[in-house]
Amino acid sequence: MTSPSIPQDYVSPIAALVKAELAPQVQAIDREGAYPAAFLRKLGALGGLGAAIPAQHGGAGLGLAEQIEVMAQVGRECGSTAFLVWCQAACGWYLLRTPNDAVRERYLPPVAQGALMAGSGMSNTMKHLAGIEKMHVKAVRDGNGYVLNGSLPWVSNVGEDHLLIAAAEVPGTGYVMFAVEGGTAGLEFKACPEFAGLEGTRTLNVRFHDVRLAAADVLAHPDQFPDYIQRIKAGFVLLQTGMGIGITDACLKIIQESNLMSAHVNAFLDDQGADLADELAALKGAVHTLARQAGGRPAEGGDAPATAAPVAPVQVLKLRLRTSELALKAANSAVLHAGAKGYLMRHPAQRRLREAVFVAIVTPALKHLRKEIHRLERLAAEPALAVEQAFAAEAASVRAEMA
């Protein structure tokens, strides 16, 4: 069920497309690694890949909440394809918020409309900024542009006819974020080892061999990067909740169907469908509220949303964490409710379990989220702790003088 604030005349054609054209492909996507290119292009034509992009840039002129709802609609049928929608929507989000007009004007309309597929290679950067790993791609300044070298082990929705958006370290200077077309000289794609799931997502190893980057393809130069990364981070994280919401919804359907025959024994399981449904409803409401605050609705004649407002990073991270935890709980419950049938490869329960695990390990992973939440909460508590320690020291000093 969609939120009452989501326009039904926007969602209904998308839901119909998902049922008619995506649902029949799910087994091929999951088991054979089929890439749903035709579906994605049709979804783009309906505005399903550019909900949060202003109309003047080729989007639907709505907001983050609508894009999350599209992802949930897709995720109810296929978690892999919902992830591809996230890749595309995230790249549109990056392009919308770049301070550099040339790269936005060149790439945003075709990305928002699905005419140009795009992959987000920002996992390494986000983990690096959280102190988890080193940057894998380096950039050297070359006139007004850069030369790139290095590799990104897993990037999804990429290929020679796709766009890639990623970032590189400029030693001693900072970071540069850029867009590069898949057919660019020096850019190489290699197959990854077989995954347990998400095989239909065109996830490849990307290698940079002296790739030359023009200034017109830069989303953020090193001096722009600190402010820019803060402008895109909330959307990057919030958009991913759509995957988990859709997968959780699908798990509730499995539980409901299993109970038609086995409710008398399923009643003894933890995590009943009604309780999970209540948790999902609360999560959806919280996500849509924060999405409205963080993304708003794009303003006519401008690049930035009219109603966008700063949101506390810890709020965004906690909602993303709740999404991972609920998807895992719901998927595990769905398999147990289905029983032995849920262990069959053709049964959706085991696929949903693999998809839910992906939601918990894709950047920001569950452990990454908990690490960041711990850091932010500790920082927030430090001023209060410092005041308490100062009062305690002063009291001890007074007591010592009185003694």
C-alpha positions in Angstrom: 0.0 0.0 0.0 1.4 3.4 -0.9 1.4 6.5 1.3 -1.6 8.8 0.8 0.9 11.6 0.0 2.2 9.8 -3.1 0.3 10.7 -6.3 -1.6 7.7 -7.4 -1.6 8.8 -11.1 2.2 8.6 -10.9 2.5 5.3 -9.1 -0.3 3.3 -10.8 1.3 3.1 -14.3 4.6 2.1 -12.7 2.9 -0.6 -10.6 1.2 -2.0 -13.7 4.5 -2.0 -15.6 6.2 -3.9 -12.8 3.5 -6.6 -12.8 3.3 -6.9 -16.5 6.9 -6.8 -17.6 9.2 -7.3 -14.5 7.4 -10.1 -12.6 7.7 -12.6 -15.5 11.5 -12.0 -15.6 12.3 -12.5 -12.0 13.6 -16.1 -12.1 15.8 -15.3 -15.2 17.2 -12.2 -13.4 18.0 -14.1 -10.2 19.1 -17.5 -11.6 20.5 -16.6 -15.0 21.8 -13.1 -14.4 19.5 -11.5 -17.0 19.8 -7.7 -17.1 16.3 -6.1 -17.4 17.4 -3.4 -19.8 14.0 -3.0 -21.6 12.1 -2.8 -18.3 14.4 -0.1 -17.0 14.1 2.0 -20.1 10.3 1.8 -20.0 10.4 2.6 -16.3 12.5 5.7 -17.2 9.9 6.7 -19.8 7.3 6.7 -17.1 9.4 8.9 -14.8 10.3 6.1 -12.5 14.0 6.8 -12.6 13.8 10.6 -12.1 11.1 11.2 -9.6 13.2 13.6 -7.6 14.6 15.4 -10.7 13.0 18.7 -11.8 11.0 18.6 -15.1 13.4 21.0 -16.8 16.2 18.4 -16.3 14.1 15.6 -17.7 12.6 14.3 -14.4 9.1 13.8 -13.0 9.4 16.9 -10.8 8.3 15.1 -7.6 10.7 14.2 -4.7 12.7 11.6 -2.8 9.6 10.1 -1.2 8.2 9.3 -4.7 11.5 7.8 -5.8 11.6 5.6 -2.7 8.1 4.5 -3.5 9.1 3.5 -7.0 11.9 1.4 -5.6 9.6 -0.3 -3.2 7.1 -1.1 -6.0 10.0 -2.7 -8.0 11.4 -4.4 -4.9 8.1 -6.2 -4.2 8.8 -8.2 -7.3 12.6 -8.2 -7.6 15.3 -6.9 -5.2 18.0 -7.0 -7.9 16.0 -4.6 -10.1 15.2 -2.4 -7.2 18.9 -2.0 -6.6 19.4 -1.1 -10.3 16.7 1.6 -9.8 18.7 2.9 -6.8 21.9 3.0 -8.9 20.1 5.1 -11.5 18.3 7.4 -9.1 21.5 7.9 -7.0 23.4 9.0 -10.1 20.6 11.4 -11.0 20.7 12.8 -7.4 24.5 13.3 -7.7 24.1 15.1 -11.1 21.3 17.3 -9.8 23.4 18.6 -6.9 26.7 19.2 -8.6 27.9 22.8 -8.6 29.2 22.3 -12.1 26.6 23.1 -14.8 28.4 21.4 -17.7 28.3 17.9 -16.3 24.7 18.3 -15.1 23.4 19.6 -18.5 25.2 16.8 -20.4 24.2 13.8 -18.4 21.2 14.5 -16.1 18.3 14.4 -18.7 19.3 11.1 -20.3 20.0 9.5 -16.8 16.7 10.8 -15.4 14.8 9.4 -18.4 16.5 6.1 -18.6 18.1 6.8 -22.0 21.5 6.4 -20.4 22.0 3.8 -17.7 24.4 4.8 -14.9 26.2 3.1 -12.1 27.3 4.6 -8.8 30.8 3.7 -7.8 30.8 5.5 -4.5 31.0 2.5 -2.1 34.7 2.8 -1.7 34.6 6.5 -1.1 31.8 6.3 1.5 33.7 3.6 3.4 36.9 5.5 3.2 35.3 8.6 4.6 34.0 6.5 7.5 37.5 5.2 8.2 36.9 1.7 7.0 39.1 1.3 3.9 41.6 3.2 1.7 40.7 4.9 -1.5 41.3 2.6 -4.5 41.4 5.2 -7.3 43.9 8.0 -7.5 43.8 11.2 -9.6 46.6 13.4 -10.8 45.8 17.0 -12.0 46.3 17.4 -15.7 45.6 21.0 -16.7 42.0 21.6 -16.0 41.3 17.9 -15.8 42.7 14.8 -14.2 44.3 11.4 -15.0 42.8 8.4 -13.2 44.4 5.1 -12.1 43.3 2.3 -9.8 40.3 0.0 -9.6 36.9 -0.5 -8.0 36.2 -4.1 -7.2 32.4 -4.1 -7.5 30.3 -1.5 -9.3 26.8 -2.2 -10.5 24.8 -1.1 -13.5 27.9 -0.4 -15.5 29.3 -1.4 -19.0 30.7 0.1 -22.1 27.4 1.8 -23.0 26.7 3.0 -19.5 27.8 6.0 -17.4 29.9 5.6 -14.3 30.0 8.1 -11.4 32.7 7.7 -8.8 35.4 9.6 -6.9 39.2 9.5 -6.7 41.8 10.8 -4.2 44.0 13.6 -5.4 47.0 13.1 -3.1 47.7 16.0 -0.9 44.7 17.9 -2.2 41.5 16.0 -1.4 39.0 14.2 -3.6 37.5 14.6 -7.1 34.1 13.2 -8.0 33.5 12.6 -11.7 31.4 11.0 -14.4 33.0 8.9 -17.1 31.4 7.1 -20.0 32.0 3.3 -20.2 33.7 3.5 -23.6 36.4 5.9 -22.5 40.0 4.9 -23.4 41.7 3.2 -20.5 38.5 2.1 -18.7 38.3 -1.6 -18.4 35.5 -3.9 -17.1 36.1 -7.4 -15.7 33.6 -10.0 -14.6 33.3 -10.6 -10.9 33.2 -14.1 -9.2 29.6 -15.5 -9.1 27.5 -13.9 -6.4 24.8 -15.7 -4.3 22.3 -13.2 -5.6 22.1 -9.9 -7.5 23.6 -11.6 -10.6 21.4 -9.6 -13.0 22.8 -6.2 -11.9 25.7 -5.9 -14.2 28.1 -5.8 -11.3 31.7 -5.6 -12.6 35.2 -4.9 -11.6 36.2 -1.5 -13.0 39.8 -0.6 -13.7 41.3 2.8 -14.6 44.5 2.8 -16.7 45.5 6.5 -17.3 41.9 7.5 -17.9 41.8 11.1 -18.9 39.0 13.2 -17.3 38.0 16.5 -18.7 36.9 19.4 -16.4 33.4 19.2 -18.0 33.0 15.7 -16.5 33.8 16.8 -12.9 31.0 16.8 -10.4 33.1 18.2 -7.6 36.8 19.4 -7.6 38.8 19.0 -4.4 37.8 22.4 -3.1 34.1 21.7 -3.7 34.1 18.1 -2.5 33.6 18.6 1.3 30.4 20.6 0.8 29.2 18.5 -2.1 29.5 15.2 -0.4 27.3 16.5 2.5 24.7 17.7 0.0 24.3 14.2 -1.6 24.8 11.9 1.4 21.3 12.0 2.9 19.7 11.2 -0.5 22.3 8.4 -1.2 21.4 6.7 2.1 17.6 7.4 2.2 17.0 6.2 -1.3 18.2 2.7 -0.4 15.3 2.3 2.1 13.1 1.7 -1.0 14.9 -1.7 -1.6 14.3 -2.9 1.9 10.7 -1.7 2.1 9.8 -3.5 -1.1 11.6 -6.8 0.0 9.9 -6.6 3.4 6.5 -6.1 1.8 7.1 -9.2 -0.4 8.0 -11.2 2.7 4.8 -10.3 4.4 3.0 -11.7 1.3 4.8 -15.0 1.6 3.9 -15.2 5.3 0.3 -14.5 4.5 0.2 -17.1 1.8 1.9 -19.7 4.0 -0.7 -19.1 6.7 -3.5 -20.2 4.4 -2.5 -23.8 5.0 -0.2 -23.7 8.1 -1.4 -20.9 10.4 -2.1 -23.4 13.2 1.6 -24.3 13.5 3.1 -21.0 12.2 1.5 -19.3 15.2 4.4 -20.7 17.3 7.0 -18.8 15.3 8.6 -15.5 16.3 8.0 -12.4 14.2 4.4 -12.8 13.2 3.1 -11.1 10.0 0.9 -8.6 11.9 3.7 -7.4 14.0 6.1 -7.1 11.0 3.4 -5.2 9.1 3.1 -2.7 12.0 6.8 -2.2 12.0 6.9 -1.7 8.2 4.1 0.8 8.4 5.9 2.8 11.0 9.2 2.6 9.0 7.4 3.8 5.8 5.9 6.8 7.6 9.3 7.8 9.1 11.1 7.4 5.8 8.6 9.4 3.8 8.6 12.2 6.4 12.4 12.4 6.4 12.5 12.2 2.6 10.2 15.2 2.3 12.4 17.1 4.7 15.7 16.1 3.0 14.6 16.2 -0.6 11.3 18.1 -0.8 9.8 18.7 -4.2 12.1 20.3 -6.9 11.4 24.0 -7.4 10.3 25.2 -10.8 13.2 27.0 -12.5 15.8 25.8 -10.1 18.1 22.9 -9.4 17.6 22.6 -5.7 14.4 21.4 -4.0 12.2 24.3 -2.8 11.4 22.6 0.6 14.7 20.9 1.2 16.0 21.3 4.8 19.0 20.0 6.7 18.4 16.7 8.4 20.4 15.2 11.3 22.7 12.6 9.7 22.1 10.2 12.6 18.4 10.2 11.8 19.1 9.2 8.2 21.5 6.5 9.3 19.1 5.1 11.9 16.3 4.8 9.4 18.6 3.0 7.0 19.7 0.7 9.8 16.0 0.0 10.7 15.4 -0.9 7.1 18.2 -3.5 7.1 17.2 -5.0 10.4 13.5 -5.3 9.4 14.2 -6.8 6.0 16.4 -9.4 7.6 13.8 -10.2 10.2 11.0 -10.4 7.7 12.9 -12.5 5.2 14.0 -15.0 7.9 10.4 -15.2 9.2 9.1 -15.8 5.6 11.4 -18.8 5.1 10.4 -20.3 8.4 6.7 -19.7 7.7 7.1 -21.3 4.3 8.8 -24.3 5.8 10.4 -26.9 3.6 8.9 -25.3 0.5 10.9 -22.1 1.3 14.1 -24.1 0.9 13.4 -24.8 -2.7 15.3 -22.7 -5.2 12.2 -21.9 -7.1 10.4 -20.6 -4.0 10.6 -16.8 -3.5 11.3 -17.1 0.2 15.0 -18.1 -0.2 15.4 -15.4 -2.9 14.0 -12.8 -0.5 16.4 -14.0 2.2 19.4 -13.5 -0.1 18.1 -10.1 -1.2 17.6 -9.0 2.4 21.1 -10.0 3.2 22.3 -7.8 0.3 20.4 -4.8 1.8 22.3 -5.4 5.0 25.8 -5.6 3.3 25.6 -3.0 0.5 27.3 0.3 1.4 26.4 1.5 3.9 26.4 -2.0 5.4 24.7 -2.7 8.7 28.1 -2.7 10.5 29.1 0.5 8.7 25.8 2.1 9.9 26.3 1.1 13.5 29.9 2.3 13.5 28.8 5.7 12.1 25.8 6.0 14.5 28.1 5.2 17.4 30.6 7.9 16.3 27.9 10.6 15.8 26.2 9.8 19.2 29.5 9.9 20.9 30.4 13.2 19.4 27.0 14.6 20.4 27.6 13.4 24.0 31.1 14.8 24.3 30.1 18.5 25.1 27.7 17.3 27.8 30.4 14.9 29.2 32.9 17.7 29.2 30.5 20.0 31.2 29.8 17.2 33.7 33.5 16.5 34.2 34.2 20.2 34.7 31.4 20.5 37.4 32.7 17.3 39.0 36.3 18.7 39.1 35.1 22.0 40.5 33.0 20.2 43.2 36.0 18.1 44.1 38.2 21.2 44.4 35.6 22.9 46.7 35.4 19.8 48.9 39.2 19.7 49.1 39.3 23.4 50.2 36.6 22.8 52.8 38.5 19.9 54.2 
